[in-house]
Amino acid sequence: MSGDPATHLVHGLQRWRQRYPALQNCAVRDVLDQLADKWSVLIIIALAAKPHRFGELKREIVDISQRMLTQTLRDLQADGLIEREVFPTTPPSVEYRLSPLGKSFLAPLSALVAWTEENHGAIREAREEFGKAA
C-alpha cells in the first residue's frame, strides 16, 4: 500500500464498507448518532476548556433550549463522554466535565473543527450556487 495518507484512508474505508455493506449495525452509525449532533459538539467544545455548571453552559450556548441542553447532557453522560458531579450545597449545585473518554474525542473533534473553519467559505459558496441553480 502507498504511503499516501489519502490512499491509506480510502483502503480503510473500503475494508469498513465490506464489513458493513448495508451500513447497518455499524459503530459509525451507533456512535455518530450522538456525537454528530451540533449540540453535543458545542457542549464538548465548551467543556474542553473547563468544567461548567448547567447555567454556564446555557449562557455559553445561547440558542440551545433548556430541554435540549438537559437531554444532550444526559445522552453524553450515558455514552460516558462527560461526568456529572453533584456538590452538597443548598441548593445542590451540579458541574459537568469531560470524562477521559470525552477528552480522547478532542483530537478528532479538533481536526473536524479545523476542517470546517478552512472550508466554511467554500461550502457557503457551493450552497449559494446550488440555490441559484434550483
N, C-alpha and C positions, 0 to 999 in steps of 0.2 A: 504494500500500500504506500502511496505517495506520502511525503512528509507535509504536504499542504494541509493546513487545518480544516479548510472547507471540504476537501475531499474526504478527510477522516470523519467529519461531521456527517456528510452525505451517506457514507458507508454505515455509520452507526444508526442513522435514521432508517436506512433500508433494512437493516437487521431488526430493528424495532418493529417496522411495518410487517415483516414476515411473522413476527411473534404475535402481532395483533392486527390481522388483515382487515377485520371489520371495525377496528377502532373501538371495540367494546371491552369492558373489564380491564382496561389498562391503567397503569399507575398515573400516566399523564392526565387522563380524564378524571380520575379519582382525586388527585392532589390539586390540579389546577382548577377544579370546580370551585374550590375555596380561594386559593391563592391568586387566581387571575381576576378576582373581583376588585374593582377600583378601591372600595372602602378598605378591604384587607390590606392592600398595598400601602395606602395612605396611613393607616394605623401603624403598620410595621415600620414605615419610614419615620413616623413621629416617635415611636418607642425606641428606635435605633439610637437616638440622641440621649435619652434618659427615660426613667420610669415616669409615668403620668397617672394622675388621678382621672376619673371619668370626666369631670368638668374641664380639666385642662385639655383633654383630647377633644371634647366638644368645641372648645374655643379655638383650638388649632385647626380643626377640620370643620369650618363654619357651616358648610352646606349639608352636613350629614344630620339626619334626624336622630333624636334621642333613641327611638325604637331601633333604627338601623345600627347605631353605634352599639347599643346593648347586644343585639343579635350577633353582630360581627365579632365583638369581643368574646362572646360565648363560643362561637364557632372556632375562633383562633385558639381559645383555651382548650376546647375539645380536641383540636388537632395537635395540641402540645407545642404550639408556637409561642404562646405567651403564658405568663404566670400571673395569678391574681393573689394579692396579699391583703388581708383584712387586718387593720390596726385596731386595737381595743380602746378606741376613743369614744366619746359621746358627742354626737352620733358616730357610729363606726365609720372610719374612712377606708377606702379601698384604693390600692395602687396596682397598676398593670405594668409589667416589664417583659422584655423578650426572654424566652427560655433559651437554653443552649441550642435547641433545635431551631428556634426562631433566629438566633444570631447566625447560625450556619446558612440561613437563607439570604443574609445580607449581601454576600459576594455575588450570587447570580442576580439578585434584585438590583444591585448597583450597576451591573452590566446592562440590564434592561433599561434602567433609568437613563444611563448614558446614551444608549441607542435611541431612546425616544427624544432626548434633547438634540442629538445630532440630526435626526431625521424628521422632526416635527414640521419644519418648514416645507419639506418635500411632500409630506403626507397631506398637509393643508392645501398645497397647490394641486395635488392629484385629486383631492375631494372637490376643489373648485372646478377643475376641468371636467370631472365626471358630472358635476351638477349642470354645467353648461351644455354638455352633450345630451343629457337626459331629457 
